[in-house]
Amino acid sequence: MIFELDLDRPQHRAIVRRYRELARADVPIRVVASAEQAARYAEELRGIELLTHVPTVADLDGFAAEVEAADRI
């Protein structure tokens, strides 16, 4: 799953945390955020990869491969 949310909003951080709680540990979750938000909420969103740039085609291909690998298990 890839989210692009406003991490300055508590309800948006709660959405991401809830997905992490409900998803299997091998399900990759990414959040697109500013560098400032990534630093500010790094501890709170531990276990979630924070991207500080708009995902490129290469990022999305890599992510798709991770999802596919998780689905095989």
N, CA, C and O atoms as a GROMACS GRO file, in nm:
protein
  292
    1MET      N    1   0.084  -0.116   0.000
    1MET     CA    2   0.000   0.000   0.000
    1MET      C    3   0.089   0.123   0.000
    1MET      O    4   0.192   0.128   0.067
    2ILE      N    5   0.049   0.221  -0.075
    2ILE     CA    6   0.119   0.349  -0.076
    2ILE      C    7   0.017   0.457  -0.041
    2ILE      O    8  -0.088   0.468  -0.104
    3PHE      N    9   0.051   0.536   0.060
    3PHE     CA   10  -0.035   0.645   0.103
    3PHE      C   11   0.033   0.778   0.076
    3PHE      O   12   0.155   0.791   0.091
    4GLU      N   13  -0.045   0.874   0.035
    4GLU     CA   14   0.003   1.012   0.031
    4GLU      C   15  -0.097   1.092   0.114
    4GLU      O   16  -0.201   1.135   0.065
    5LEU      N   17  -0.062   1.111   0.240
    5LEU     CA   18  -0.150   1.176   0.336
    5LEU      C   19  -0.079   1.294   0.399
    5LEU      O   20   0.043   1.309   0.386
    6ASP      N   21  -0.156   1.377   0.466
    6ASP     CA   22  -0.098   1.488   0.541
    6ASP      C   23  -0.068   1.437   0.682
    6ASP      O   24  -0.156   1.431   0.767
    7LEU      N   25   0.057   1.402   0.706
    7LEU     CA   26   0.094   1.344   0.834
    7LEU      C   27   0.082   1.442   0.950
    7LEU      O   28   0.090   1.401   1.065
    8ASP      N   29   0.064   1.569   0.921
    8ASP     CA   30   0.041   1.665   1.029
    8ASP      C   31  -0.099   1.651   1.088
    8ASP      O   32  -0.128   1.706   1.194
    9ARG      N   33  -0.184   1.577   1.020
    9ARG     CA   34  -0.319   1.552   1.073
    9ARG      C   35  -0.318   1.421   1.151
    9ARG      O   36  -0.285   1.316   1.095
   10PRO      N   37  -0.354   1.424   1.280
   10PRO     CA   38  -0.351   1.303   1.363
   10PRO      C   39  -0.433   1.188   1.305
   10PRO      O   40  -0.394   1.072   1.318
   11GLN      N   41  -0.546   1.220   1.243
   11GLN     CA   42  -0.628   1.112   1.188
   11GLN      C   43  -0.560   1.042   1.071
   11GLN      O   44  -0.583   0.924   1.048
   12HIS      N   45  -0.476   1.113   0.997
   12HIS     CA   46  -0.404   1.051   0.887
   12HIS      C   47  -0.294   0.958   0.940
   12HIS      O   48  -0.271   0.851   0.885
   13ARG      N   49  -0.226   0.999   1.046
   13ARG     CA   50  -0.128   0.910   1.107
   13ARG      C   51  -0.195   0.788   1.166
   13ARG      O   52  -0.139   0.678   1.162
   14ALA      N   53  -0.315   0.806   1.219
   14ALA     CA   54  -0.390   0.693   1.275
   14ALA      C   55  -0.429   0.593   1.166
   14ALA      O   56  -0.429   0.472   1.191
   15ILE      N   57  -0.462   0.641   1.048
   15ILE     CA   58  -0.495   0.552   0.936
   15ILE      C   59  -0.376   0.463   0.904
   15ILE      O   60  -0.390   0.341   0.889
   16VAL      N   61  -0.259   0.524   0.893
   16VAL     CA   62  -0.138   0.447   0.859
   16VAL      C   63  -0.107   0.346   0.969
   16VAL      O   64  -0.077   0.230   0.940
   17ARG      N   65  -0.113   0.388   1.094
   17ARG     CA   66  -0.085   0.295   1.206
   17ARG      C   67  -0.182   0.178   1.204
   17ARG      O   68  -0.143   0.064   1.228
   18ARG      N   69  -0.309   0.206   1.176
   18ARG     CA   70  -0.410   0.100   1.177
   18ARG      C   71  -0.385  -0.001   1.066
   18ARG      O   72  -0.398  -0.121   1.087
   19TYR      N   73  -0.348   0.046   0.948
   19TYR     CA   74  -0.313  -0.046   0.840
   19TYR      C   75  -0.195  -0.133   0.881
   19TYR      O   76  -0.194  -0.253   0.854
   20ARG      N   77  -0.094  -0.074   0.946
   20ARG     CA   78   0.023  -0.152   0.990
   20ARG      C   79  -0.019  -0.256   1.091
   20ARG      O   80   0.032  -0.368   1.089
   21GLU      N   81  -0.112  -0.223   1.180
   21GLU     CA   82  -0.160  -0.318   1.280
   21GLU      C   83  -0.235  -0.433   1.216
   21GLU      O   84  -0.221  -0.548   1.258
   22LEU      N   85  -0.315  -0.404   1.114
   22LEU     CA   86  -0.402  -0.505   1.055
   22LEU      C   87  -0.335  -0.589   0.947
   22LEU      O   88  -0.370  -0.706   0.927
   23ALA      N   89  -0.238  -0.531   0.878
   23ALA     CA   90  -0.173  -0.602   0.768
   23ALA      C   91  -0.069  -0.700   0.823
   23ALA      O   92  -0.012  -0.678   0.931
   24ARG      N   93  -0.045  -0.805   0.748
   24ARG     CA   94   0.063  -0.896   0.784
   24ARG      C   95   0.195  -0.819   0.784
   24ARG      O   96   0.208  -0.719   0.713
   25ALA      N   97   0.289  -0.864   0.862
   25ALA     CA   98   0.418  -0.794   0.874
   25ALA      C   99   0.492  -0.787   0.742
   25ALA      O  100   0.573  -0.696   0.722
   26ASP      N  101   0.467  -0.882   0.650
   26ASP     CA  102   0.539  -0.881   0.524
   26ASP      C  103   0.472  -0.796   0.416
   26ASP      O  104   0.523  -0.786   0.305
   27VAL      N  105   0.358  -0.736   0.447
   27VAL     CA  106   0.290  -0.648   0.352
   27VAL      C  107   0.358  -0.512   0.354
   27VAL      O  108   0.359  -0.445   0.458
   28PRO      N  109   0.416  -0.471   0.241
   28PRO     CA  110   0.487  -0.342   0.241
   28PRO      C  111   0.391  -0.224   0.243
   28PRO      O  112   0.290  -0.222   0.174
   29ILE      N  113   0.425  -0.126   0.325
   29ILE     CA  114   0.347  -0.003   0.334
   29ILE      C  115   0.445   0.114   0.320
   29ILE      O  116   0.549   0.118   0.385
   30ARG      N  117   0.410   0.207   0.234
   30ARG     CA  118   0.491   0.326   0.212
   30ARG      C  119   0.402   0.449   0.231
   30ARG      O  120   0.282   0.445   0.203
   31VAL      N  121   0.462   0.556   0.279
   31VAL     CA  122   0.392   0.683   0.293
   31VAL      C  123   0.477   0.790   0.226
   31VAL      O  124   0.596   0.803   0.254
   32VAL      N  125   0.415   0.866   0.139
   32VAL     CA  126   0.481   0.980   0.075
   32VAL      C  127   0.459   1.101   0.166
   32VAL      O  128   0.345   1.137   0.196
   33ALA      N  129   0.569   1.163   0.208
   33ALA     CA  130   0.560   1.275   0.300
   33ALA      C  131   0.676   1.371   0.272
   33ALA      O  132   0.772   1.337   0.203
   34SER      N  133   0.664   1.490   0.325
   34SER     CA  134   0.776   1.584   0.312
   34SER      C  135   0.890   1.535   0.401
   34SER      O  136   0.870   1.454   0.491
   35ALA      N  137   1.010   1.586   0.374
   35ALA     CA  138   1.126   1.549   0.456
   35ALA      C  139   1.104   1.590   0.601
   35ALA      O  140   1.144   1.518   0.694
   36GLU      N  141   1.042   1.705   0.621
   36GLU     CA  142   1.014   1.752   0.757
   36GLU      C  143   0.918   1.659   0.830
   36GLU      O  144   0.939   1.627   0.946
   37GLN      N  145   0.813   1.616   0.761
   37GLN     CA  146   0.718   1.523   0.822
   37GLN      C  147   0.784   1.389   0.850
   37GLN      O  148   0.760   1.328   0.955
   38ALA      N  149   0.866   1.341   0.757
   38ALA     CA  150   0.934   1.213   0.777
   38ALA      C  151   1.019   1.218   0.904
   38ALA      O  152   1.021   1.122   0.981
   39ALA      N  153   1.089   1.328   0.924
   39ALA     CA  154   1.172   1.343   1.045
   39ALA      C  155   1.084   1.358   1.168
   39ALA      O  156   1.111   1.296   1.271
   40ARG      N  157   0.981   1.439   1.159
   40ARG     CA  158   0.894   1.469   1.274
   40ARG      C  159   0.821   1.344   1.324
   40ARG      O  160   0.804   1.327   1.444
   41TYR      N  161   0.777   1.257   1.233
   41TYR     CA  162   0.694   1.143   1.271
   41TYR      C  163   0.765   1.009   1.256
   41TYR      O  164   0.700   0.904   1.259
   42ALA      N  165   0.897   1.010   1.240
   42ALA     CA  166   0.973   0.886   1.220
   42ALA      C  167   0.951   0.787   1.334
   42ALA      O  168   0.928   0.668   1.309
   43GLU      N  169   0.956   0.833   1.456
   43GLU     CA  170   0.938   0.744   1.571
   43GLU      C  171   0.795   0.689   1.577
   43GLU      O  172   0.775   0.570   1.601
   44GLU      N  173   0.699   0.776   1.554
   44GLU     CA  174   0.558   0.736   1.561
   44GLU      C  175   0.521   0.637   1.451
   44GLU      O  176   0.434   0.552   1.470
   45LEU      N  177   0.588   0.647   1.336
   45LEU     CA  178   0.555   0.560   1.222
   45LEU      C  179   0.666   0.458   1.196
   45LEU      O  180   0.690   0.420   1.081
   46ARG      N  181   0.732   0.416   1.301
   46ARG     CA  182   0.837   0.314   1.288
   46ARG      C  183   0.777   0.189   1.221
   46ARG      O  184   0.666   0.147   1.254
   47GLY      N  185   0.852   0.131   1.129
   47GLY     CA  186   0.804   0.014   1.056
   47GLY      C  187   0.734   0.048   0.926
   47GLY      O  188   0.698  -0.041   0.849
   48ILE      N  189   0.716   0.177   0.900
   48ILE     CA  190   0.656   0.225   0.776
   48ILE      C  191   0.764   0.300   0.700
   48ILE      O  192   0.831   0.386   0.757
   49GLU      N  193   0.782   0.267   0.573
   49GLU     CA  194   0.882   0.341   0.496
   49GLU      C  195   0.824   0.475   0.453
   49GLU      O  196   0.716   0.481   0.394
   50LEU      N  197   0.897   0.581   0.484
   50LEU     CA  198   0.854   0.716   0.448
   50LEU      C  199   0.934   0.762   0.327
   50LEU      O  200   1.057   0.770   0.334
   51LEU      N  201   0.867   0.793   0.218
   51LEU     CA  202   0.930   0.845   0.097
   51LEU      C  203   0.918   0.996   0.099
   51LEU      O  204   0.810   1.050   0.123
   52THR      N  205   1.027   1.064   0.074
   52THR     CA  206   1.024   1.210   0.076
   52THR      C  207   1.028   1.267  -0.066
   52THR      O  208   1.064   1.383  -0.086
   53HIS      N  209   0.990   1.186  -0.162
   53HIS     CA  210   0.982   1.230  -0.301
   53HIS      C  211   0.864   1.160  -0.366
   53HIS      O  212   0.817   1.057  -0.318
   54VAL      N  213   0.817   1.217  -0.474
   54VAL     CA  214   0.709   1.150  -0.550
   54VAL      C  215   0.768   1.022  -0.605
   54VAL      O  216   0.874   1.024  -0.668
   55PRO      N  217   0.700   0.908  -0.583
   55PRO     CA  218   0.754   0.781  -0.630
   55PRO      C  219   0.777   0.782  -0.782
   55PRO      O  220   0.692   0.827  -0.859
   56THR      N  221   0.892   0.731  -0.821
   56THR     CA  222   0.926   0.718  -0.962
   56THR      C  223   0.876   0.584  -1.014
   56THR      O  224   0.828   0.501  -0.937
   57VAL      N  225   0.886   0.565  -1.143
   57VAL     CA  226   0.849   0.436  -1.201
   57VAL      C  227   0.932   0.324  -1.138
   57VAL      O  228   0.880   0.217  -1.109
   58ALA      N  229   1.060   0.350  -1.117
   58ALA     CA  230   1.147   0.249  -1.055
   58ALA      C  231   1.101   0.217  -0.912
   58ALA      O  232   1.100   0.101  -0.872
   59ASP      N  233   1.063   0.321  -0.836
   59ASP     CA  234   1.012   0.298  -0.700
   59ASP      C  235   0.888   0.209  -0.705
   59ASP      O  236   0.875   0.115  -0.627
   60LEU      N  237   0.797   0.241  -0.797
   60LEU     CA  238   0.672   0.166  -0.806
   60LEU      C  239   0.696   0.023  -0.854
   60LEU      O  240   0.628  -0.069  -0.809
   61ASP      N  241   0.791   0.003  -0.946
   61ASP     CA  242   0.824  -0.132  -0.990
   61ASP      C  243   0.880  -0.214  -0.874
   61ASP      O  244   0.842  -0.330  -0.854
   62GLY      N  245   0.969  -0.154  -0.797
   62GLY     CA  246   1.024  -0.222  -0.681
   62GLY      C  247   0.916  -0.255  -0.579
   62GLY      O  248   0.915  -0.364  -0.521
   63PHE      N  249   0.827  -0.161  -0.558
   63PHE     CA  250   0.717  -0.183  -0.465
   63PHE      C  251   0.627  -0.296  -0.513
   63PHE      O  252   0.586  -0.382  -0.434
   64ALA      N  253   0.596  -0.298  -0.643
   64ALA     CA  254   0.513  -0.405  -0.700
   64ALA      C  255   0.579  -0.540  -0.679
   64ALA      O  256   0.510  -0.639  -0.651
   65ALA      N  257   0.710  -0.548  -0.694
   65ALA     CA  258   0.782  -0.673  -0.671
   65ALA      C  259   0.770  -0.717  -0.526
   65ALA      O  260   0.753  -0.836  -0.499
   66GLU      N  261   0.779  -0.623  -0.432
   66GLU     CA  262   0.762  -0.657  -0.291
   66GLU      C  263   0.622  -0.710  -0.261
   66GLU      O  264   0.606  -0.807  -0.187
   67VAL      N  265   0.522  -0.645  -0.320
   67VAL     CA  266   0.383  -0.689  -0.301
   67VAL      C  267   0.366  -0.829  -0.356
   67VAL      O  268   0.305  -0.915  -0.292
   68GLU      N  269   0.417  -0.852  -0.474
   68GLU     CA  270   0.406  -0.983  -0.538
   68GLU      C  271   0.473  -1.090  -0.451
   68GLU      O  272   0.418  -1.199  -0.433
   69ALA      N  273   0.590  -1.058  -0.398
   69ALA     CA  274   0.660  -1.154  -0.310
   69ALA      C  275   0.578  -1.182  -0.184
   69ALA      O  276   0.571  -1.296  -0.140
   70ALA      N  277   0.517  -1.080  -0.127
   70ALA     CA  278   0.434  -1.099  -0.007
   70ALA      C  279   0.313  -1.184  -0.038
   70ALA      O  280   0.269  -1.264   0.046
   71ASP      N  281   0.257  -1.170  -0.158
   71ASP     CA  282   0.140  -1.248  -0.196
   71ASP      C  283   0.172  -1.395  -0.216
   71ASP      O  284   0.083  -1.479  -0.202
   72ARG      N  285   0.296  -1.428  -0.247
   72ARG     CA  286   0.334  -1.566  -0.271
   72ARG      C  287   0.343  -1.647  -0.143
   72ARG      O  288   0.334  -1.770  -0.145
   73ILE      N  289   0.360  -1.579  -0.032
   73ILE     CA  290   0.377  -1.649   0.097
   73ILE      C  291   0.244  -1.697   0.149
   73ILE      O  292   0.238  -1.758   0.255
   0.00000   0.00000   0.00000
